Structures are given as structure tokens and as C-alpha cells.
Amino acid sequence: MLAQIELNPSRAAALAQLERETGESQSSLLLKMFDSYIEQKREYDELAAAVARGRADIAAGRFTSHDEAIGRARNMLHGKAAK
């Protein structure tokens, strides 16, 4: 698929500067930028889904209080230190 984009002068200048600095073609640079955006979007979507699951767990009462978690960690550490 062939796509065409229009860049404002500032973006065009920045892209030309990147081309000079890296030696890569503008097309290659744009593809990398596009791929990077897609990856960031995927990571954001995964994070948002994890936060939603966490909120649902809290709302359903599926969580451990801070004090309980610290207590468990201390018990584990003391148990390993005693061995």
C-alpha cells in the first residue's frame, strides 16, 4: 500500500535533519516512527487493561492491604533468615 502524508514546514525540516544526521532515508525514518507509535499504543492498551483489571479486583474485594502485605514479606524474610 502506498500512502502519502503532508508535513508542515517544521516537521519537514526536522525529518530532513534526521535524514542528514542518521544517513537513513526519510521513508525509513517515517516507517520507524510509525512502528514506534504502534508499539507504544499496544503497550498503553496493555497497561490500561491491567489497570482496569486491578480496579475491578479492588471493587470486588480481591486485594491485600498494605499492612498485610508487609507482614507477609517480613515473615518470609525472617523465615529465610532463620534457615
Backbone as numpy.savetxt, mean C-alpha at the origin, in Angstrom:
# Nx Ny Nz CAx CAy CAz Cx Cy Cz
-3.75 -2.52 -27.55 -4.60 -1.34 -27.55 -3.71 -0.10 -27.55
-4.03 0.82 -28.36 -3.29 2.07 -28.45 -4.11 3.15 -27.77
-3.48 3.86 -26.86 -4.16 4.93 -26.15 -3.36 6.21 -26.32
-4.04 7.30 -26.23 -3.39 8.60 -26.36 -3.79 9.45 -25.16
-2.82 10.17 -24.61 -3.12 11.05 -23.48 -2.62 12.45 -23.81
-3.24 13.42 -23.20 -2.80 14.80 -23.34 -2.20 15.23 -22.01
-1.00 15.78 -22.07 -0.32 16.26 -20.88 -0.30 17.79 -20.89
-0.55 18.37 -19.73 -0.40 19.82 -19.66 1.09 20.13 -19.76
1.46 21.36 -20.02 2.87 21.70 -20.22 3.78 21.30 -19.05
3.30 21.44 -17.84 4.11 21.10 -16.67 4.40 19.60 -16.63
3.39 18.80 -16.89 3.58 17.35 -16.89 4.46 16.91 -18.07
4.27 17.53 -19.21 5.08 17.20 -20.38 6.55 17.51 -20.11
6.81 18.64 -19.46 8.18 19.02 -19.12 8.78 18.04 -18.12
7.99 17.64 -17.13 8.47 16.69 -16.13 8.78 15.33 -16.77
7.94 14.90 -17.69 8.16 13.64 -18.38 9.42 13.71 -19.25
9.60 14.82 -19.94 10.80 15.01 -20.77 12.05 15.01 -19.89
11.98 15.63 -18.72 13.10 15.64 -17.80 13.43 14.22 -17.33
12.41 13.45 -16.98 12.62 12.05 -16.58 13.26 11.25 -17.71
12.83 11.50 -18.91 13.40 10.80 -20.07 14.89 11.10 -20.19
15.26 12.37 -20.04 16.67 12.75 -20.11 17.48 12.14 -18.96
16.90 12.15 -17.76 17.61 11.66 -16.59 17.79 10.15 -16.59
16.78 9.43 -17.04 16.81 7.97 -16.96 17.28 7.29 -18.24
17.15 7.99 -19.36 17.47 7.37 -20.64 16.38 6.45 -21.15
15.28 6.40 -20.41 14.14 5.57 -20.84 13.20 6.40 -21.71
12.48 5.72 -22.57 11.53 6.42 -23.43 10.34 6.92 -22.61
9.71 7.94 -23.12 8.52 8.46 -22.44 7.45 7.38 -22.34
7.33 6.58 -23.38 6.34 5.50 -23.37 6.63 4.52 -22.24
7.89 4.13 -22.09 8.27 3.20 -21.02 8.01 3.81 -19.65
8.35 5.07 -19.50 8.12 5.75 -18.22 6.63 5.81 -17.88
5.81 6.13 -18.88 4.37 6.19 -18.65 3.80 4.83 -18.28
4.30 3.77 -18.91 3.84 2.43 -18.56 4.21 2.08 -17.12
5.42 2.44 -16.70 5.82 2.20 -15.32 4.93 2.97 -14.35
4.63 4.22 -14.68 3.76 5.03 -13.82 2.37 4.39 -13.73
1.88 3.94 -14.85 0.56 3.31 -14.88 0.55 2.04 -14.04
1.58 1.21 -14.21 1.69 -0.03 -13.43 1.79 0.28 -11.94
2.55 1.31 -11.60 2.71 1.70 -10.20 1.36 2.13 -9.61
0.60 2.89 -10.38 -0.72 3.33 -9.90 -1.63 2.13 -9.68
-1.62 1.18 -10.60 -2.47 -0.01 -10.46 -2.08 -0.78 -9.20
-0.78 -0.95 -8.95 -0.31 -1.67 -7.77 -0.71 -0.94 -6.49
-0.54 0.38 -6.46 -0.93 1.16 -5.29 -2.43 1.05 -5.04
-3.22 1.06 -6.08 -4.67 0.94 -5.95 -5.04 -0.42 -5.38
-4.36 -1.50 -5.87 -4.60 -2.84 -5.36 -4.27 -2.92 -3.88
-3.12 -2.35 -3.50 -2.71 -2.37 -2.10 -3.69 -1.57 -1.23
-4.15 -0.44 -1.72 -5.13 0.36 -0.98 -6.42 -0.42 -0.80
-6.89 -1.07 -1.85 -8.12 -1.85 -1.77 -8.00 -2.99 -0.75
-6.83 -3.65 -0.73 -6.59 -4.72 0.25 -6.60 -4.16 1.67
-5.97 -3.02 1.87 -5.94 -2.39 3.18 -7.35 -1.98 3.61
-8.10 -1.37 2.72 -9.46 -0.95 3.04 -10.33 -2.16 3.41
-10.15 -3.27 2.71 -10.91 -4.48 3.02 -10.52 -5.03 4.40
-9.23 -4.99 4.72 -8.77 -5.47 6.03 -9.32 -4.59 7.15
-9.35 -3.29 6.93 -9.91 -2.37 7.94 -11.40 -2.65 8.12
-12.11 -2.87 7.02 -13.54 -3.18 7.11 -13.77 -4.47 7.88
-12.93 -5.49 7.62 -13.07 -6.74 8.37 -12.79 -6.52 9.85
-11.78 -5.72 10.15 -11.46 -5.42 11.54 -12.59 -4.69 12.24
-13.18 -3.75 11.57 -14.31 -3.02 12.16 -15.50 -3.94 12.40
-15.72 -4.85 11.45 -16.82 -5.81 11.61 -16.54 -6.73 12.81
-15.29 -7.15 12.96 -14.94 -7.99 14.11 -15.17 -7.24 15.42
-14.77 -5.99 15.48 -14.98 -5.19 16.70 -16.47 -5.05 16.99
-17.24 -4.75 15.94 -18.68 -4.58 16.13 -19.34 -5.86 16.62
-18.78 -7.02 16.22 -19.34 -8.32 16.62 -18.75 -8.81 17.94
-17.86 -8.02 18.51 -17.27 -8.39 19.79 -16.10 -9.35 19.68
-15.57 -9.54 18.48 -14.44 -10.44 18.28 -13.13 -9.65 18.35
-12.70 -9.39 19.58 -11.44 -8.68 19.77 -10.90 -8.98 21.15
-9.63 -8.64 21.35 -8.97 -8.80 22.64 -8.60 -7.41 23.13
-8.88 -7.13 24.38 -8.54 -5.81 24.92 -7.02 -5.65 24.98
-6.59 -4.42 25.04 -5.17 -4.12 25.14 -4.57 -4.78 26.38
-5.22 -4.62 27.51 -4.70 -5.19 28.76 -4.56 -6.71 28.66
-5.56 -7.37 28.07 -5.50 -8.82 27.93 -4.37 -9.23 26.99
-4.20 -8.51 25.91 -3.13 -8.84 24.96 -1.76 -8.66 25.61
-1.58 -7.58 26.36 -0.31 -7.35 27.05 -0.08 -8.45 28.08
-1.12 -8.81 28.80 -1.01 -9.89 29.79 -0.59 -11.20 29.14
-1.18 -11.53 28.01 -0.81 -12.77 27.31 0.65 -12.72 26.84
1.05 -11.57 26.33 2.43 -11.42 25.86 3.41 -11.57 27.02
3.10 -10.95 28.13 3.98 -11.07 29.31 4.05 -12.52 29.79
2.92 -13.20 29.83 2.90 -14.60 30.25 3.75 -15.46 29.31
3.66 -15.21 28.02 4.46 -15.96 27.07 5.95 -15.68 27.28
6.29 -14.42 27.46 7.70 -14.06 27.65 8.24 -14.67 28.95
7.46 -14.60 30.00 7.91 -15.16 31.29 8.02 -16.68 31.19
7.12 -17.30 30.48 7.18 -18.74 30.30 8.42 -19.18 29.56
8.79 -18.41 28.51 9.98 -18.75 27.74 11.24 -18.46 28.53
11.22 -17.41 29.34 12.39 -17.06 30.15 12.64 -18.11 31.22
11.57 -18.73 31.71 11.71 -19.73 32.79 12.25 -21.04 32.24
12.15 -21.31 30.97 12.57 -22.61 30.39 14.06 -22.69 30.23
